Amino acid sequence: MSVAGWITERAATLVPRLSFPAASSLGRGLGAVAWALDARHRHVAESNLARVFPEIPASRRRDIGRRAFEQAGRNVVETLWSSALDDGALAEIANFEGCEHVDAALEAGRGALLTTAHFGNWELMGLALAQRGVPLNVIARPVADPALEGLLLRLRTRTGARVIPKADAVRAALKALRDGESVGILIDQNTVREQAAFVPFCGRLAATTRLTAQLHLRTGAPIIMSFCVPSGDGYRFVFEPLRPGSGAGTNEEQVEELTAAATAQIERWVRRHPEAWLWIHDRWRTRPLGEEEMAPQSGVAPHPASGSPANGASRR
């Protein structure tokens, strides 16, 4: 077992003994330390924030970046804490808004495409949905460390969710939707050009997975945008149906229309709560044909809680 795996395994036995507010506070503290020490990822976050919010003072952007690191720290510790999640804890830390849209979609029998972003604690939102009784399948990309992968798998599935390996994503997701279940997909990270729709995100075209739109067009499963919004020591889990596309044009045109609409909904929440998004990702690296590929920003590495639910074929 690697050193990182051993430390994480030990932490996973200790952190659940804390209260959720204490775990959140510990996570914030670790995130603040990472902000102070991790110059590489701090630079990426500051560069992305300057690109998206050029109109606000640099001091304000730095504050957003620091708080985003604190949220990332929360995500790691709260995910380790999640083996303590039960109905009582869920009632204390979570406020569900719009879950009737999820219930209605599942009752209709076509399944639901729960489409989300690396926003707030997306891992905890999946656990909470499964705890609530939603039949959830999450598309995930394995992490390289077998010990960490085993721990993540245990945590993600302990409330009843199932994990779909990225390599088997389309076939398994289609089966789950046709069985009337939900499929969770993150669509807010860079995707290889061959699998991308280039749609506007925060003022620049971004290579975005087509997977949600393709699954919707093949199955009729409604797309429900899902957001984990930090709220004090807890979260609001917000569910908003995506309006169906116009139905006009070719299949590819409909895929692009739906992908753009879903991405625009993510952008609205990122602009409302920028401290909740994962700014350390090189989101705009892959460019459309004819536009020069952007160089990686200081060798960006994945966030520890984000070697996690996959976004199609993301490229970091």
SVG drawing of the C-alpha trace seen along z (x, -y; Angstrom):
<svg xmlns="http://www.w3.org/2000/svg" viewBox="-45 -46 49 48">
<polyline fill="none" stroke="black" stroke-width="0.4" points="0.0,0.0 1.3,-3.5 2.0,-6.1 -1.0,-8.1 -3.2,-5.1 -2.2,-4.2 -2.7,-7.8 -6.1,-8.0 -7.2,-4.6 -6.2,-5.7 -8.0,-9.1 -11.1,-7.3 -11.3,-5.5 -10.8,-8.6 -12.6,-11.4 -16.1,-9.8 -15.7,-10.1 -16.0,-13.9 -19.2,-15.8 -19.9,-17.0 -19.2,-20.7 -15.9,-19.6 -15.0,-17.7 -16.0,-20.7 -13.8,-23.0 -10.9,-20.6 -11.3,-20.5 -11.4,-24.3 -8.2,-24.4 -6.4,-21.9 -7.6,-23.9 -6.2,-27.1 -2.9,-25.4 -2.9,-24.1 -3.6,-27.7 -0.6,-28.9 1.8,-26.2 0.7,-24.9 1.9,-27.7 1.4,-25.7 -2.4,-25.1 -2.8,-28.6 -1.4,-30.0 -3.8,-28.0 -6.8,-29.1 -5.7,-32.8 -5.2,-32.6 -8.6,-31.1 -10.3,-33.6 -8.6,-36.5 -9.9,-35.1 -13.5,-34.8 -13.7,-37.8 -11.4,-40.5 -13.7,-43.2 -13.2,-42.5 -10.2,-43.5 -7.3,-41.1 -7.7,-41.0 -11.3,-39.8 -10.2,-37.2 -7.6,-36.0 -10.2,-35.7 -12.4,-33.6 -9.5,-31.4 -8.6,-30.9 -12.2,-30.0 -12.3,-27.6 -9.3,-25.8 -11.0,-25.7 -14.0,-24.1 -11.8,-21.6 -10.4,-20.7 -13.9,-20.3 -14.7,-17.9 -11.8,-15.6 -12.5,-15.5 -16.3,-15.4 -16.0,-12.5 -13.9,-10.6 -16.5,-11.5 -19.3,-10.2 -19.2,-6.6 -21.0,-8.3 -23.9,-9.5 -27.3,-8.3 -30.8,-9.7 -30.4,-11.8 -27.1,-13.4 -28.6,-14.0 -31.5,-15.9 -29.0,-18.2 -26.6,-18.9 -28.7,-18.9 -31.6,-20.9 -33.1,-19.4 -34.6,-21.8 -36.4,-20.7 -36.1,-16.9 -39.7,-16.6 -38.2,-16.9 -36.0,-13.8 -39.0,-11.9 -41.2,-12.8 -38.6,-11.7 -38.1,-8.4 -41.9,-7.8 -42.2,-8.4 -40.0,-5.3 -37.4,-6.8 -34.7,-7.3 -33.0,-10.6 -29.7,-12.2 -28.4,-14.0 -26.0,-16.4 -23.6,-18.3 -20.2,-20.0 -17.3,-19.9 -19.2,-22.4 -19.6,-22.3 -19.2,-18.7 -20.5,-16.7 -19.4,-13.4 -21.6,-14.1 -24.5,-15.0 -24.4,-11.6 -24.2,-9.9 -27.1,-12.0 -29.3,-11.2 -28.7,-7.5 -29.3,-7.7 -32.7,-9.4 -33.5,-6.3 -32.8,-7.5 -31.5,-4.6 -28.2,-6.2 -25.4,-5.1 -22.3,-7.4 -19.9,-7.3 -16.4,-7.4 -12.9,-7.3 -10.6,-5.1 -7.7,-6.6 -4.3,-5.1 -3.7,-4.1 -5.5,-0.8 -5.9,-1.5 -7.4,-4.9 -9.6,-3.5 -10.9,-0.8 -11.6,-3.3 -13.5,-5.6 -15.5,-2.7 -16.5,-1.7 -17.5,-5.2 -19.4,-5.9 -21.5,-2.8 -22.2,-2.5 -25.5,-4.3 -26.7,-2.3 -25.3,-4.0 -23.5,-2.0 -20.4,-3.0 -20.1,-2.7 -16.5,-2.5 -15.7,-5.1 -14.6,-2.4 -18.1,-0.9 -20.0,-4.1 -22.3,-4.2 -23.5,-0.7 -24.0,-0.6 -25.6,-4.0 -28.1,-3.1 -29.1,0.0 -29.5,-1.9 -31.7,-4.5 -33.8,-1.9 -34.3,-0.3 -35.7,-3.6 -32.7,-4.5 -30.7,-7.7 -27.2,-8.3 -24.9,-11.0 -22.5,-12.7 -20.1,-15.6 -19.7,-17.7 -17.6,-20.7 -14.0,-19.5 -11.9,-19.6 -12.6,-16.9 -10.5,-15.6 -11.4,-17.3 -12.7,-14.1 -15.4,-13.7 -16.2,-17.3 -18.8,-19.9 -17.2,-23.4 -19.8,-25.5 -19.5,-28.8 -18.4,-28.7 -17.5,-31.8 -16.8,-33.8 -14.7,-31.3 -15.5,-28.1 -14.8,-25.1 -14.4,-21.4 -17.3,-19.7 -18.4,-16.1 -21.5,-15.3 -22.4,-12.3 -25.4,-13.8 -27.0,-15.1 -26.3,-11.8 -27.9,-9.7 -30.9,-12.0 -31.5,-11.8 -31.2,-8.0 -33.4,-7.3 -35.7,-10.3 -34.4,-10.5 -34.8,-14.0 -31.7,-16.0 -31.9,-17.4 -29.1,-19.8 -27.9,-19.2 -25.9,-21.5 -24.4,-21.2 -24.4,-24.7 -22.4,-25.4 -24.6,-26.8 -22.8,-27.3 -21.7,-24.0 -24.1,-22.2 -25.4,-22.2 -28.3,-22.9 -28.8,-20.2 -30.6,-22.0 -32.2,-20.2 -33.4,-22.1 -34.7,-20.4 -33.0,-21.4 -35.5,-22.5 -35.7,-20.1 -33.9,-21.2 -35.8,-22.6 -35.8,-19.2 -34.7,-21.0 -31.6,-20.2 -29.4,-17.2 -28.6,-14.9 -25.2,-16.7 -26.9,-20.1 -29.3,-18.9 -26.4,-17.5 -24.6,-20.8 -27.7,-22.8 -28.4,-20.6 -24.7,-20.7 -24.6,-24.4 -27.8,-24.8 -26.5,-22.6 -23.1,-24.4 -24.8,-27.7 -26.8,-26.5 -23.5,-25.5 -22.0,-28.9 -24.9,-30.7 -24.2,-28.8 -20.4,-29.3 -21.0,-33.1 -23.4,-33.1 -21.0,-31.1 -17.5,-31.2 -16.0,-30.0 -17.7,-26.6 -16.2,-25.7 -12.9,-23.7 -10.8,-26.5 -7.5,-24.4 -8.6,-22.5 -7.3,-23.6 -10.8,-24.0 -10.1,-25.7 -7.0,-23.8 -8.4,-21.9 -9.2,-24.4 -11.4,-24.1 -9.6,-23.2 -7.8,-26.2 -7.2,-27.6 -3.9,-26.9 -4.0,-24.4 -3.4,-26.1 -0.3,-24.9 -1.0,-23.2 -1.0,-25.6 2.0,-24.7 1.4,-21.0 -2.0,-20.9 -2.8,-17.7 -6.2,-16.4 -7.8,-17.4 -7.7,-14.4 -11.5,-14.2 -11.8,-14.6 -10.2,-11.5 -13.7,-10.7 -17.0,-10.9 -15.9,-11.2 -17.0,-13.7 -16.7,-11.5 -13.1,-11.7 -11.7,-14.6 -8.2,-15.8 -6.4,-17.5"/>
</svg>
